Amino acid sequence: MPNNSKVHYIPANPPKREKRVGIYCRVSTNSTEQLHSLTAQVSHLTRLTATVPQWLLSDVYIDIATSKTGSSRKEFNQMLEDCKSHKLEIVITKDVSRFGRDTVEVLDAFNQLKALGVRVIFEGNSLDTANTDSDLMVAVMESIAQAENESRSENIRMGIKYRAAAGTSKLYDRKCYGYKHDEDGHLVIDEEKAKNVKLIFDLYLNGQSVVGIIKELEKRKILSPTGKVKWCKSTIDVMLSNEKYTGDVELLKSGKNEVHYLASGNNPAIISKEVFEVVQMEKGRRSNVVKDENGIKRKSEKYSSKKKSGYESL
């Protein structure tokens, strides 16, 4: 080579980005925390796609479940349509749980993409259909999806218990007949309907059966909580047992819970505690079911509304 010659560096041609990639992300609510999670998902998977020279980011599909849209998966369905139209060859998502709310939904989505010949990558679970046996992939996905759903359910239960203990649960202010919400979402008395609640308690203490109360309400043309002429027996029975009418609210009162929570003075009272307690005693007296050392059995005589309870309206 002559001394005055020059050597020029010629880099190799970069590989052509020809594998069309779609990113799918989903969050279950539109809370601030979940939206931050969504942003992180999109950012991370976008950077991941850019690191592979052969991959070309074609589109990003985002589903956000809200109280208005429910479990709608409009973007996921659009992604499937794009796969059917061969617009996508690879789908990347954060993890198995993003593909559905339960195992059945996850596997159905996976099988659809598998049938279309689309490579699926669950980045957070290190699962890739390109290098994982199909049967093994399904088995792993089933176990992961089930475990994640169980964990999510437990987190929801713990969240409910935490909010109940902290007094911040919205369940404390869940509306029932006789109440309405003020502008801050707190319970206040609906005066017109509260009169009907007092009437129901008075009728019961004056000897009326639930059926007798229903007849009296219909006679007075008082509509049910759902706006119907006919009242249900269960509606009356639940009202007569609802401690919220005394101003107190109990949450998580169930045999399945180790503890439950009582918020005293949670809302203005419609019925006094004294009247409520007498009603509970009277309900027990009228019950056609008794429990003794031999177990649960029915009484030989059933309560009749023709028999006065002996209590006057308090």
C-alpha positions as CSV (number, residue, x, y, z in Angstrom):
1,M,0.0,0.0,0.0
2,P,1.5,3.4,-0.9
3,N,2.4,5.7,2.0
4,N,0.0,8.4,0.9
5,S,-3.0,6.1,0.7
6,K,-5.9,6.5,3.2
7,V,-8.0,3.8,4.9
8,H,-11.6,4.6,5.4
9,Y,-13.8,2.8,8.0
10,I,-17.1,1.6,6.5
11,P,-19.5,0.5,9.2
12,A,-21.8,-2.4,8.6
13,N,-25.3,-1.6,7.6
14,P,-27.6,-1.7,10.6
15,P,-30.1,-4.5,10.5
16,K,-33.4,-3.5,9.2
17,R,-36.2,-3.1,11.7
18,E,-38.7,-5.4,10.3
19,K,-40.3,-7.2,13.2
20,R,-43.4,-5.1,14.0
21,V,-44.0,-4.9,17.8
22,G,-47.1,-4.0,19.7
23,I,-47.0,-3.0,23.4
24,Y,-50.0,-3.8,25.5
25,C,-50.6,-2.2,29.0
26,R,-53.5,-2.4,31.3
27,V,-54.4,-1.0,34.7
28,S,-57.5,-1.8,36.8
29,T,-58.4,1.7,37.9
30,N,-57.8,5.3,37.0
31,S,-56.3,6.2,40.4
32,T,-53.2,8.3,40.5
33,E,-51.1,5.3,41.7
34,Q,-52.3,3.1,38.8
35,L,-51.8,5.8,36.2
36,H,-48.2,6.2,37.4
37,S,-47.8,2.4,37.1
38,L,-49.2,2.7,33.6
39,T,-46.6,5.4,32.6
40,A,-43.8,3.2,34.0
41,Q,-45.0,0.2,32.0
42,V,-45.2,2.1,28.7
43,S,-41.8,3.7,29.3
44,H,-40.0,0.5,30.2
45,L,-41.4,-1.6,27.4
46,T,-40.7,1.2,24.8
47,R,-37.0,1.3,25.9
48,L,-36.9,-2.5,25.8
49,T,-38.2,-2.5,22.2
50,A,-35.6,0.1,21.1
51,T,-32.8,-2.1,22.4
52,V,-33.5,-4.8,19.8
53,P,-32.2,-3.7,16.3
54,Q,-34.7,-5.8,14.4
55,W,-37.8,-4.6,16.3
56,L,-39.9,-1.8,15.1
57,L,-42.5,-0.3,17.5
58,S,-45.7,-0.3,15.6
59,D,-48.3,0.7,18.3
60,V,-49.0,1.0,22.0
61,Y,-52.3,-0.3,23.3
62,I,-53.6,0.9,26.6
63,D,-56.7,-0.1,28.6
64,I,-57.8,1.7,31.7
65,A,-60.8,0.1,33.6
66,T,-63.0,2.7,35.2
67,S,-66.4,2.8,36.9
68,K,-67.8,4.0,33.5
69,T,-66.1,1.6,31.2
70,G,-66.0,-1.4,33.6
71,S,-63.9,-4.3,32.3
72,S,-64.0,-3.0,28.7
73,R,-60.9,-4.0,26.7
74,K,-61.3,-1.9,23.6
75,E,-57.6,-1.5,23.0
76,F,-56.9,-5.2,23.6
77,N,-59.5,-6.1,21.0
78,Q,-57.9,-3.6,18.6
79,M,-54.5,-5.2,19.2
80,L,-56.1,-8.6,18.3
81,E,-57.5,-7.2,15.1
82,D,-54.1,-5.7,14.1
83,C,-52.6,-9.2,14.7
84,K,-55.2,-10.8,12.5
85,S,-54.4,-8.2,9.8
86,H,-50.6,-9.1,10.2
87,K,-49.8,-5.6,11.4
88,L,-48.1,-7.1,14.4
89,E,-45.7,-10.0,14.7
90,I,-44.7,-9.6,18.4
91,V,-46.7,-8.5,21.4
92,I,-45.0,-7.4,24.6
93,T,-46.7,-6.9,28.0
94,K,-45.5,-6.4,31.5
95,D,-46.7,-9.7,33.0
96,V,-49.3,-12.4,32.8
97,S,-51.9,-10.6,35.0
98,R,-52.0,-7.7,32.5
99,F,-53.6,-10.0,29.9
100,G,-56.7,-10.7,32.0
101,R,-58.4,-10.6,35.3
102,D,-58.4,-14.4,35.8
103,T,-56.8,-17.6,34.4
104,V,-59.5,-18.2,31.9
105,E,-59.2,-14.7,30.4
106,V,-55.4,-14.9,30.3
107,L,-55.3,-18.3,28.5
108,D,-58.0,-17.3,26.1
109,A,-56.0,-14.2,25.0
110,F,-52.8,-16.3,24.8
111,N,-54.4,-19.0,22.7
112,Q,-55.8,-16.4,20.3
113,L,-52.4,-14.9,19.7
114,K,-50.7,-18.3,19.5
115,A,-53.2,-19.3,16.8
116,L,-52.3,-16.2,14.8
117,G,-48.6,-17.0,15.0
118,V,-47.8,-13.9,17.0
119,R,-44.9,-14.1,19.4
120,V,-45.9,-13.2,22.9
121,I,-43.4,-11.9,25.6
122,F,-44.3,-11.5,29.2
123,E,-41.3,-9.4,30.2
124,G,-41.8,-9.4,34.0
125,N,-42.3,-13.1,34.1
126,S,-39.4,-13.9,31.7
127,L,-41.8,-15.9,29.4
128,D,-41.4,-15.8,25.7
129,T,-43.2,-18.1,23.2
130,A,-40.2,-18.0,21.0
131,N,-38.1,-20.1,23.4
132,T,-40.6,-21.8,25.7
133,D,-42.4,-25.1,25.1
134,S,-46.1,-24.3,24.4
135,D,-47.5,-26.8,27.0
136,L,-45.0,-25.6,29.6
137,M,-45.9,-22.0,28.8
138,V,-49.6,-22.7,29.4
139,A,-48.9,-24.4,32.7
140,V,-46.6,-21.6,33.9
141,M,-49.1,-19.0,32.9
142,E,-51.9,-20.8,34.7
143,S,-50.0,-20.9,38.0
144,I,-48.7,-17.3,37.7
145,A,-52.2,-15.9,36.8
146,Q,-53.8,-17.8,39.7
147,A,-51.2,-16.7,42.2
148,E,-51.4,-13.1,41.1
149,N,-55.1,-13.0,41.2
150,E,-55.1,-14.6,44.7
151,S,-52.6,-12.0,45.8
152,R,-54.6,-9.2,44.3
153,S,-57.8,-10.4,46.1
154,E,-55.9,-10.6,49.4
155,N,-54.6,-7.0,48.8
156,I,-58.2,-5.9,48.2
157,R,-59.4,-7.5,51.4
158,M,-56.5,-6.0,53.4
159,G,-57.3,-2.6,51.9
160,I,-60.9,-2.9,52.9
161,K,-59.9,-3.8,56.5
162,Y,-57.3,-1.0,56.7
163,R,-59.9,1.6,55.6
164,A,-62.5,0.2,57.9
165,A,-60.0,0.4,60.8
166,A,-58.9,3.9,59.9
167,G,-62.5,5.1,59.6
168,T,-62.0,6.2,56.0
169,S,-64.0,3.4,54.3
170,K,-66.8,4.7,52.0
171,L,-68.9,1.8,53.2
172,Y,-69.6,3.7,56.4
173,D,-71.6,6.2,54.3
174,R,-73.3,3.7,52.1
175,K,-76.8,5.0,51.6
176,C,-79.9,3.1,52.8
177,Y,-83.6,4.0,52.8
178,G,-84.3,7.0,54.9
179,Y,-81.0,8.7,54.1
180,K,-79.4,10.7,51.3
181,H,-75.9,12.1,50.7
182,D,-74.9,15.7,51.3
183,E,-72.5,17.5,48.9
184,D,-69.5,15.9,50.8
185,G,-70.9,12.4,50.4
186,H,-71.9,12.0,54.1
187,L,-75.2,10.6,55.2
188,V,-78.0,13.0,56.2
189,I,-81.7,12.2,56.9
190,D,-84.2,12.2,54.1
191,E,-87.1,13.6,56.2
192,E,-89.9,12.2,54.0
193,K,-88.5,8.7,53.8
194,A,-87.4,8.8,57.5
195,K,-91.1,9.1,58.4
196,N,-91.7,5.8,56.7
197,V,-88.8,4.1,58.5
198,K,-90.3,5.2,61.9
199,L,-93.7,4.0,60.7
200,I,-92.3,0.5,59.9
201,F,-90.7,0.3,63.3
202,D,-93.9,1.5,65.1
203,L,-96.1,-0.9,63.2
204,Y,-93.8,-3.8,64.1
205,L,-93.8,-2.9,67.8
206,N,-97.6,-2.6,67.8
207,G,-97.9,-6.2,66.8
208,Q,-98.0,-6.1,63.0
209,S,-96.2,-8.9,61.1
210,V,-93.9,-8.1,58.1
211,V,-96.8,-9.1,55.8
212,G,-99.1,-6.8,57.8
213,I,-96.6,-3.9,57.5
214,I,-96.5,-4.4,53.7
215,K,-100.3,-4.3,53.5
216,E,-100.3,-1.1,55.5
217,L,-97.6,0.6,53.4
218,E,-99.4,-0.3,50.2
219,K,-102.7,0.9,51.6
220,R,-101.0,4.3,52.3
221,K,-99.5,4.2,48.8
222,I,-96.0,4.4,50.1
223,L,-93.5,3.2,47.4
224,S,-90.7,0.8,48.1
225,P,-87.0,1.9,48.1
226,T,-86.9,0.9,44.4
227,G,-90.0,2.9,43.6
228,K,-92.4,0.0,43.3
229,V,-95.9,-0.3,44.7
230,K,-95.1,-3.8,46.1
231,W,-92.7,-4.1,49.0
232,C,-90.5,-7.2,49.5
233,K,-90.6,-9.1,52.8
234,S,-86.8,-9.2,52.9
235,T,-86.6,-5.4,52.5
236,I,-88.7,-4.9,55.6
237,D,-86.8,-7.5,57.5
238,V,-83.4,-5.9,56.6
239,M,-84.7,-2.5,57.6
240,L,-85.8,-3.7,61.0
241,S,-82.3,-5.2,61.6
242,N,-80.3,-2.2,60.2
243,E,-78.3,-0.7,63.1
244,K,-77.4,2.3,60.8
245,Y,-80.9,3.8,61.8
246,T,-79.5,4.3,65.3
247,G,-76.5,6.2,64.0
248,D,-74.0,3.3,64.4
249,V,-72.4,1.3,61.6
250,E,-70.7,-2.0,61.8
251,L,-68.4,-3.2,59.0
252,L,-66.9,-6.7,58.3
253,K,-69.3,-8.3,60.8
254,S,-69.0,-11.8,59.5
255,G,-68.0,-15.2,60.7
256,K,-65.2,-15.1,58.1
257,N,-63.5,-12.1,59.8
258,E,-61.5,-12.2,63.0
259,V,-62.5,-8.6,63.9
260,H,-65.1,-6.1,62.9
261,Y,-65.4,-2.4,63.3
262,L,-68.1,-0.2,64.8
263,A,-68.4,3.5,64.0
264,S,-70.5,5.1,66.8
265,G,-72.4,8.2,65.8
266,N,-71.5,7.7,62.2
267,N,-74.7,9.4,61.0
268,P,-77.8,11.1,62.4
269,A,-80.2,8.6,64.0
270,I,-83.7,8.0,62.8
271,I,-84.5,5.4,65.4
272,S,-83.5,5.5,69.1
273,K,-81.2,2.7,70.3
274,E,-83.9,1.8,72.9
275,V,-86.5,1.2,70.2
276,F,-84.0,-0.7,68.0
277,E,-83.1,-3.1,70.8
278,V,-86.8,-3.8,71.7
279,V,-87.4,-4.6,68.0
280,Q,-84.5,-7.0,68.0
281,M,-85.9,-8.7,71.1
282,E,-89.4,-8.9,69.5
283,K,-87.9,-10.3,66.3
284,G,-86.3,-13.1,68.3
285,R,-89.5,-13.8,70.2
286,R,-91.5,-14.0,67.0
287,S,-89.0,-16.2,65.2
288,N,-90.3,-19.6,64.2
289,V,-86.8,-21.1,64.6
290,V,-85.2,-21.9,68.0
291,K,-81.8,-23.3,68.9
292,D,-81.3,-25.7,71.9
293,E,-78.9,-28.4,72.9
294,N,-80.4,-30.7,70.2
295,G,-79.7,-28.1,67.4
296,I,-82.0,-25.8,65.4
297,K,-85.7,-26.6,65.1
298,R,-89.0,-25.0,64.4
299,K,-91.5,-23.9,67.1
300,S,-94.7,-25.8,67.2
301,E,-96.7,-22.5,66.9
302,K,-95.9,-19.7,64.5
303,Y,-96.3,-16.1,65.4
304,S,-99.5,-14.5,64.2
305,S,-99.9,-10.7,63.7
306,K,-103.3,-11.1,65.4
307,K,-101.4,-11.5,68.7
308,K,-100.4,-8.1,70.1
309,S,-96.8,-7.9,71.1
310,G,-97.6,-6.0,74.3
311,Y,-95.2,-3.2,73.4
312,E,-96.3,0.3,72.9
313,S,-94.6,2.6,70.4
314,L,-91.7,4.2,72.2
